[in-house]
Amino acid sequence: IESGLDNYGENRAQDFLKKQIALPGFKWHFIGHLQTNKVKLIVNKVCLIHGVDSLDLAKQIDTQAKELGITQKILIQLNLSGEVSKFGMPQTQLPHMLEGVQDLHNIRVCGLMTMAPFGASEATLKNLFEKCNNLFIDIRGKKYHNIVMESLSMGMTSDFEAAIECGANIVRVGTGIFGNRN
């Protein structure tokens, strides 16, 4: 805060609510997996939801945003590594998602988000991040209603440098700043 940073992310809804109250006036990002029962807690309180991994979740966010009379910005989360421990949709579901979100009027898809496997080799990281960046560029080149490709969120404390080299313009480095969670 003292260095002038004003964009912060949180990956747990309850922790976000406490921090948002304690630190008003910041631009908050919800970077974790958002459960449908927590949508009402998050919509209109964050500038960007990073982890939208299904059309059903996008519809829930859209419904809540409509009730509030706002447009909520979101990122589509992809699981390009196929890891079972990671959230995100497989690339094969992306066309269906892109078609479906065009009919939603109270969300705006602003980009993509992905996470690499922890401890992956440099070659694996670059391959995965380049794949996500190529999808980002391809989607940006098409004319979808309600979809603008502005944000590419990939890279965490252990791999953000490779992500930046491959086009990321948002990185999540919480562990590097705050240490591991208890």
Summary of the structure (lengths in Angstrom):
residues: 182
radius of gyration: 15.8
end to end distance: 22.0
largest distance: 45.3
contacts: 557
relative contact order: 0.12
helix: 40%
strand: 23%
